[in-house]
């Protein structure tokens, strides 16, 4: 293969790299930076956020119901429910961060920064055969690809954890139990209304008030004890649900991030051994100059 044809091939490759950089920068990146491009992934995040928000509202309702029971014995339970609710707010925040970072890491970082830079470095490498330039290009490409996989991988792993631990079934059970408590409270409120008895006709006005107070107090005390026992059972389910959502929404994405960082480090170390920066890279004879 003569020298002029070799140079033509290299020129074509350089032009293709430059064209790829412009297409990535001005055509692909604007589309991938739109949240509407990731409808499937954002729908999964929205579904999980709604589940966590629903659980948070249920916990608030339970806390109000428990706090309404006379006496101080229910105060620690109500306080503990509020503390657990704070962890759910953290989970909601983590879900929103994932939703925001999804188009940024893929569209902006991946196709507006990483791919154009890699394409330009590849063009420079074709011209110089520099091992240092090739290592830079490979390193940046690895970082870009793994960064783009961060959020989708975290969503997939989090959903698998939710399914394995039965998050949705547990959430449905908690909501059903809380609805039963609210229904029971409504029934007790109706039952606590004064009942007219023929024997009350002979009692004085103040005797009627005293008897009514005693009846209501007995009913409230009985309902309060039953509510307290039911709340203790629900608390166990609430703690399990909070742990599941914290794991799937916070710990799993952090774990995926650490694994990707480890993968980047391993690949970069491998590139250091495979590509030497102080030597010319030996490529197939198709792109090598003829020795004079």
C-alpha positions in Angstrom: 0.0 0.0 0.0 1.5 3.3 -1.0 2.1 6.3 1.2 -0.6 8.5 -0.4 -3.3 5.9 0.1 -2.3 5.4 3.7 -2.6 9.1 4.3 -6.0 9.2 2.7 -7.3 6.5 5.0 -6.0 8.3 8.0 -7.6 11.5 6.9 -10.9 9.8 6.4 -10.8 8.4 9.9 -9.9 11.8 11.3 -12.8 13.4 9.5 -15.2 10.7 10.7 -14.0 11.3 14.3 -14.6 15.1 13.9 -18.1 14.4 12.4 -18.9 12.1 15.2 -18.0 14.8 17.7 -20.3 17.3 16.1 -23.2 14.8 15.7 -22.9 13.9 19.4 -22.6 17.5 20.5 -25.4 19.1 18.4 -27.8 16.2 17.6 -27.6 13.3 20.1 -26.9 15.3 23.3 -29.9 17.7 23.0 -32.3 14.8 22.7 -30.7 12.8 25.6 -30.7 15.8 27.9 -34.5 15.8 27.9 -36.3 14.0 30.7 -39.0 12.8 28.3 -36.4 10.6 26.6 -36.3 8.4 29.7 -40.0 7.8 30.2 -39.6 4.2 31.3 -37.0 4.9 33.9 -38.6 8.0 35.2 -41.9 6.2 35.5 -40.3 3.6 37.7 -38.8 6.3 39.9 -42.1 8.1 40.1 -43.9 4.9 41.1 -41.4 4.3 43.9 -41.6 8.0 45.0 -45.4 7.7 45.2 -45.1 4.5 47.2 -42.7 6.1 49.7 -44.9 9.2 49.9 -48.0 7.1 50.5 -46.2 5.3 53.3 -45.1 8.6 54.8 -48.7 9.9 54.8 -49.9 6.6 56.4 -47.3 7.0 59.1 -48.4 10.6 59.8 -52.0 9.4 60.1 -51.0 6.7 62.5 -49.0 9.1 64.6 -52.0 11.4 64.9 -54.3 8.5 65.8 -51.8 7.2 68.5 -51.2 10.7 69.9 -55.0 11.2 70.3 -55.2 8.4 72.9 -55.4 9.7 76.4 -52.3 9.2 78.6 -48.6 9.5 78.1 -48.0 5.8 77.2 -48.6 6.5 73.5 -46.3 9.5 73.2 -43.1 7.5 72.7 -44.7 5.5 69.9 -45.9 8.7 68.2 -42.4 10.2 68.5 -40.8 7.0 67.1 -43.2 7.1 64.1 -42.2 10.7 63.4 -38.6 9.7 63.5 -39.1 6.9 61.0 -40.9 9.4 58.8 -37.8 11.5 58.5 -35.9 8.5 57.0 -38.7 8.3 54.3 -38.1 11.9 53.4 -34.4 11.0 52.9 -35.5 8.2 50.6 -37.7 10.6 48.6 -34.8 13.0 48.3 -32.6 10.2 47.0 -35.2 9.2 44.4 -35.5 12.8 43.2 -31.7 13.1 42.9 -31.6 10.0 40.7 -34.3 11.4 38.5 -32.4 14.7 38.1 -29.0 13.0 37.4 -30.4 10.6 34.8 -30.4 13.0 31.8 -27.3 14.8 33.1 -25.0 11.8 33.3 -26.2 10.3 30.0 -27.0 13.4 27.9 -24.7 16.1 29.2 -21.7 14.1 30.5 -21.9 11.2 28.1 -22.7 12.8 24.8 -22.0 16.5 25.2 -18.6 16.1 26.9 -17.2 12.5 26.9 -18.0 11.4 23.4 -16.8 14.6 21.6 -13.6 14.6 23.6 -12.9 10.9 22.9 -13.6 11.5 19.2 -11.1 14.4 19.1 -8.5 12.5 21.0 -9.0 9.6 18.6 -8.4 11.9 15.7 -5.2 13.2 17.3 -4.1 9.6 18.0 -4.6 8.7 14.3 -2.2 11.5 13.5 0.4 10.9 16.1 0.1 7.2 17.2 0.8 8.5 20.7 0.2 6.0 23.5 -0.5 8.8 26.0 -3.3 10.2 23.8 -4.8 6.7 23.3 -4.7 6.1 27.1 -6.5 9.4 27.7 -9.1 8.6 25.2 -9.7 5.1 26.6 -9.8 6.4 30.2 -12.3 9.1 29.4 -14.5 6.7 27.4 -14.5 4.2 30.3 -15.5 7.0 32.8 -18.2 8.2 30.5 -19.7 4.8 29.9 -19.7 3.7 33.5 -21.2 7.1 34.6 -24.0 6.6 32.2 -24.8 3.2 33.6 -24.9 4.4 37.2 -28.6 5.5 37.4 -30.1 2.8 35.2 -28.2 0.1 37.1 -29.2 1.6 40.5 -32.9 1.6 39.4 -32.8 -1.9 38.2 -31.0 -3.2 41.4 -33.4 -1.2 43.6 -36.4 -2.7 41.9 -35.0 -6.2 42.3 -34.5 -5.5 46.1 -38.1 -4.2 46.4 -39.5 -7.3 44.7 -37.4 -9.7 46.6 -38.3 -8.2 50.0 -42.0 -7.7 49.1 -42.1 -4.0 49.6 -45.4 -3.5 47.8 -47.2 -6.2 49.7 -45.9 -4.9 53.0 -47.0 -1.3 52.1 -50.5 -2.6 51.2 -50.7 -4.4 54.6 -49.7 -1.3 56.5 -52.3 0.9 54.7 -55.0 -1.7 55.3 -54.2 -1.9 59.1 -54.2 1.9 59.4 -57.5 2.1 57.6 -58.9 -0.4 60.0 -57.7 1.7 62.9 -59.3 4.9 61.5 -62.5 3.0 60.9 -62.4 1.7 64.5 -61.9 5.2 65.8 -64.9 6.5 63.8 -67.1 3.7 65.2 -65.9 4.4 68.7 -66.7 8.1 68.2 -70.2 7.2 67.2 -70.6 4.8 70.1 -69.4 7.5 72.6 -72.5 9.6 71.9 -74.9 9.8 74.9 -77.6 7.1 74.9 -81.1 8.0 76.2 -82.3 5.7 78.9 -85.6 5.7 80.8 -83.7 5.7 84.1 -82.0 8.9 83.1 -85.2 10.7 83.4 -85.2 10.6 87.2 -81.6 11.8 87.4 -80.5 15.4 87.8 -78.8 17.3 85.1 -75.4 17.0 86.8 -75.8 13.3 87.4 -76.4 12.8 83.7 -73.2 14.7 82.9 -71.2 12.6 85.3 -72.6 9.4 84.0 -71.9 10.4 80.4 -68.3 11.3 81.2 -67.8 7.9 82.9 -69.2 6.1 79.9 -67.1 8.0 77.4 -64.0 7.5 79.6 -64.5 3.8 79.7 -65.0 3.5 76.0 -62.0 5.7 75.2 -59.8 3.7 77.6 -60.8 0.4 76.0 -60.3 1.8 72.5 -57.0 3.3 73.4 -55.6 0.0 74.7 -56.7 -1.8 71.6 -55.3 1.0 69.4 -52.0 0.8 71.3 -51.6 -2.9 70.8 -52.5 -2.5 67.1 -50.0 0.3 66.7 -47.2 -1.8 68.2 -47.9 -4.5 65.5 -47.9 -1.8 62.7 -44.7 -0.3 64.0 -42.9 -3.5 63.2 -44.2 -3.5 59.6 -43.3 0.2 59.4 -39.7 -0.3 60.4 -39.4 -3.1 57.9 -40.8 -0.9 55.1 -38.6 2.0 56.0 -35.5 -0.3 55.9 -36.5 -1.7 52.5 -37.0 1.7 51.0 -33.7 3.1 52.5 -31.8 0.1 51.1 -33.4 0.3 47.6 -33.4 4.1 47.3 -30.2 5.1 49.1 -27.8 2.2 49.9 -28.2 0.4 46.5 -27.3 3.5 44.4 -24.4 4.2 46.7 -23.2 0.6 46.3 -23.5 0.7 42.5 -21.5 4.0 42.6 -18.7 2.3 44.6 -18.7 -0.7 42.3 -18.4 1.5 39.2 -15.6 3.5 40.8 -13.8 0.2 41.5 -14.4 -0.8 37.9 -13.0 2.5 36.6 -9.9 2.0 38.8 -9.3 -1.5 37.6 -9.7 -0.7 34.0 -7.4 2.4 34.2 -4.7 0.2 35.9 -5.1 -2.3 33.1 -4.7 0.4 30.5 -1.5 1.5 32.1 0.0 -1.9 31.6 -1.5 -2.3 28.1 -0.7 1.1 26.7 2.7 2.7 27.3 2.7 6.5 27.1 6.3 6.8 26.1 6.1 4.6 23.0 4.4 4.6 19.6 1.4 2.3 19.4 1.8 -0.5 16.9 -1.3 -0.8 14.7 -2.2 -3.1 11.8 -0.2 -2.6 8.7 -3.2 -1.0 6.9 -2.6 2.2 8.9 1.2 2.1 9.3 3.5 4.1 7.1 5.8 2.2 4.8 9.3 2.1 6.0 11.5 4.2 3.8 
